[in-house]
């Protein structure tokens, strides 16, 4: 009985993803501190400026949440695909398509806000689902790897968006930006501007994001659909033997992942930018979402916290420039965190193998 208790403790240590994520974050901050020292800056002063830049004023907190919102949704998109055994590296393109379609619906028609807002979100979500679902269909029908398909779709979305801004009714004369959406399609919260300042784009995006996180968590862990999708992710051959339609599950998974990233793009337009601009390069919301999903260990609820952490790094990191520290250190910290999380997976695997080997040797 004592041996069983010890084995349970070892198992829980090896599988404690939260602990390994926290350790990875601390190690990433240490690497960032080393980079600051090499640059001739005081890490304590730089990190203090970053923390002050996140929590120092209500306006800073609001902007941190605003920066975090699209990362939560793209992270949720990628985490959902991970849970079902797929790698949705196409969240970037799905985000762009969602933003493009939200701009078209938001600026192209005039309706009462109670209809215009949900319609804009719904159509943008549908566009993201089609964009992601197409990659899922290619994989299920022809065996084309979803990573390759989604990378190509990212670039198609990128150039399609730029083309639409330059060459269609979305174009604004003598501007790199599209026309703006109507106020009836905006999800801004006007009554909060007095607290955080008129320039702060406070919106309902974070509320929508949390609701979607809860819905996805429920679908994954409490429904038949979620069981089937996770079953395919664990072992598609076993799932197929158990009567699950693997091809259909792959399509559904990528469509849902695309839907989430498309909504992220729509929220960015409806709550922050109110339009889209000609892009010189991909903005990186989808790629940052990969790191968010990794830190959360693909847990939908964990994505909220990892998204807020990344939003804090992204916004607070710019404040380090006020004390002379390079803001690029934030990217070093983020990259290091992802590296250590990937390394922790290897260490956990080695730990479990050594534990099992030792257990077999003891039984012998």
N, C-alpha and C positions, 0 to 999 in steps of 0.2 A: 504493500500500500504506500509506503514511504517513497519507493522508487517511482510509482505512478505519479505522485504529487510532484516529484522532482522533474519528471519528464514533461508534465504539463507546464511547469514553470519555464522550462527550456523552450518548449514549443511556443509558448506565448511570447517569449523574448524574441525568438526568431521571426515570428509573424507580426510583431508590433510595428506596423507601417508608420504609425504616428510618431513613435519614438525615433525611428530612423529618419523620418522627414525633418523632425526638429533638430536632430544632430547634423543633418546635411545643411540646414539653414545656418546653424551656428558656424559650421566649418566654412561655408560660403562667405559669411561675414568676416571670418578670420583671414581668408584669402584676400578679400577686399581691403582689409586693414593693412596687410603686407604690401599690397599694391600702392596704397596711399603713402606708406612709409618710404617705399622706393621712389615715389614721386616727390618726396620731401614735405609731405603734409602730415598733420597730426590726425590719426584716425578718430580719436575721441571727439575732437572739434568737428570733424567732417560728419561723423555719424550723428552728433548732437544737432548739427544744422539740419540734417535730413529728418530727424525725429521732430524737431521744432517745425519743420516745413510741412509735416503731416498733421500734427496735433496742435500747433501753436494758435490757430484761429479757427472759428467755425467755417470760414471760407476755405481753409486748407483741407479740413476734413471733408467738406462737400466735394471739392475737386478730386480728392483721393477716391471717393466713392464713384464719382463720374468716370474717372479713368479706369476703375476696376470693373465697371459693369460689362463692357464688351468682352473683357478677359474672362469673366465668370462664364459667360455664355459660350464663347469659343472653347474654353476649357471644358465646359459641360459637354459640348458637341464631341470633342475628341475623347473625353473620358467615357462617354456612352459607347462610342465605336470600339474603344479598347476593351470594354466589358464584354463586347460581343465578338471579340477576336479580330477586329479590323483596325487599320491605322488610317484615320481620316486626316491626312495631311492637307486636304483640300478645304479646310475651314476658312482659309484666307480668301479663296475664290468665292465660296458660298457667302461669306461676309460681304464681299464687293457686290455680288449679284443682289443680295438683300438690300443693300444701301441704294443701288441703282433703281431697283423696282419701287422701293419706298419713295424715292424722289419722284419717280414718274407718276405714281398714284397720288402722292401728296400734293404735287404741283399741277397735275393734269386735270383734276376734277375738283369741284367745290361741293361739299356736303356738310351737314351738321356734324359737329365734333363727335357726338355720340356714335355716329355711323362711320365717319371718316377715319378716326383713329383705329378702331378694330379692323376695318377693311384694309387699311394700309399695312398693318401688321400681318394680317392674314395672307394678303397677296405676296408680300415679301417672304413670309415663311414658306409659302407654296413654291416660290421661285428657288429658294435655298434647297427645299426638299427635292425639286426636280434636278437641280445641279448636283446634289449629292447622290440622289437615287440613280442618276445616269451612270455614275462610276460604279455603283453597286450592281446595276444591271450588266455592265460590261464584265464585271468579275463573275457574276453568277451564270451569265450566258456563254461567255467566251474564255473565262479563266484569266482575264487581263488583271494584273496586280493593281489593287486600288491605289497604291502609292504612286505608281507611274500615271495612272489615269487622272488622279486628282491633281498632281503637279501640272499636267498639261491643261486641265480645266482651270487651274489658277491663272495661268497666263491668258487663256481665252477670255476669262472674266475681266482680267486687267485691261486688255486691249479693247474689249467690247465696251466697257465703261467709258474709257477715254474717247472712243469713237462716238458714242451717244452724246457725250458732252460737247464735242466739237461739231458734229454734223447733223444734229437733229433739233427738234423744237426745244430740247433741254438747254441748248446753248444760250449763254448770256453774252450780248455784244461786248467786245473788248475786255473779256474776262476769262480767266482760267477756271472759273466755277460755273456750275449750272444755275438755272433759275432756282429760287427758293420754294420750299413747300408752303402751302397756305397755313395760316394759324390754326385752322380747324383740324389739321393733321399733326399738330405739335403736342408733345407730352410733357412740356415744361410745367413747372410748378411755380406760378407767378407769386403766390402769397409767401413763399420762402425767400424771395429775393431781398426782402427787408432785413432778414437775419444774416444772410451770407454775402449780400452785395449783388447789384444788378448785373454785373458781368459774369456771374457764376451761373452755369447752365444746369441748375438743379432740375431734375426730371424724375418721372415715375419709372425709369428704366431699372433701377435696383430692385424695386418692388416686383416688377414683371419678371426679373431674373430669378429672384428667390422663389416665386410661385412656380416657375418652370423647373427649377431644381427639385422642388418637392414633388412635382408631377412626375418627373423622370425617375426619381428615387422610388416612387410608388410603382410606376410601370415596371421598373427593373426587378424589384424584389417582392412585389405583391400581386403580380398578374401572370396569367398564362403566357402572354406575349413576352414578358420579361424573362420568364423561365426558359422559353424556347430560344430566345436570342442569346441568353447567357450559356445555355446548353451548347449552342453552336460554337460559341467562343471558347468554351472549355475543351470540347472535342467534337468536331463536326461529323466525324465518322460515327461516333457513338450516338450523336443526336440523330443522324440519318437512320441509323439502325433502330432507334426508338420511335421512328415515325415522323420526325420533324422535317419539314420541307426546308432544306438548307439554302437552296437558291433564293427562295422567297424571303427567308430570314436575313440573308445578306443584303438584299434589296431594301427591305424595311429598315434595317439598321442604318445604312448609309443615307436613306431618305430622311430619317428622324434626325440624324446627326447634321445633315445639311439644313434641315428646318431650323434647328437651334442657332446655327451660325448665321443663317439668313435673318433671323429675328435680331441677332446682335447688330448686324449692319443697319437694319431698320431703326433700331433704338438710337444708334449713333446719329442718324440723320434726323429723326423726329425729336430727339431730346437735346442734341448738342449743336451739330453743324447746320442743320436746316437745308443743306444742299450737299452736293458732291463736287469734287474738284478733279481736274486732270492730274493723274498720278504720274510722278516721275519714277517711282518704284513702289513695290507692294508695301503697304503700311505695317504689316507684321502682326496684326491682331490674331490671325489664325496660327501663326508660328509661335507667338507668345503663349497661346492657348495650349500648345503641346507641353510647355514647361509647367503651366498651371495644372494640367491633368496629371503630370508625373508627380508633382509635389503632393497632390491630393490622393495619390495612389489610385486614381480613377474612381474615387468615391464621390458621388454626386454632391453630398453635403459638404465634404471636404473641399470641393471646388470653390465654394463661397469664400472660405478662409484663405485658400491659396490665391484666389483672384484678388482679394483685398490686399494681401501681402504684396503681390506684384504691382497692384495699383499704387500702393504706398511707395514702393521702390521707384516706380516710374515717375511719380509726381514729386516725391520728397527728394529724390536724387538730384533733381534740377536745382534744388536749394543749396546744394553743397558748393555751387559755384560762387555763392555770396561770400564764402570764407576762403576762396581761392583753390578749392579742391576740384579736380576734374570730375564732371558728372558721369563720364564714361566708366568710372569705377562701378557704378550700379550694374552695368552690363557684365562686368567681370564677376560681380557677386552672383548675379542671376545664372550665368553660365556655370559657375563653380557649384552652385546649389544643384543644378540639373546633373552635373557630372557626379557629384557625391551621391545623389539619389540613385543614379544608374549603377554606381559602384556598390551601393548598399544592397541592391538586388543580388549582385554577384556574391557579396559577402554572406548574405542570408542563405543563399543556395549552398555555398561551401560549408557554412555552419551546420546546416541541416544534414548534409552528407557526412560530415565528420561525426556528428552526434549519432546518426544511424549506424555508422561503421563501428563506433565505440560501443553502441548498444549490442550489436551483433557479436562483437568480440567478447563482451561481458557474458552474454548468454551462452557462448561456446564454452 
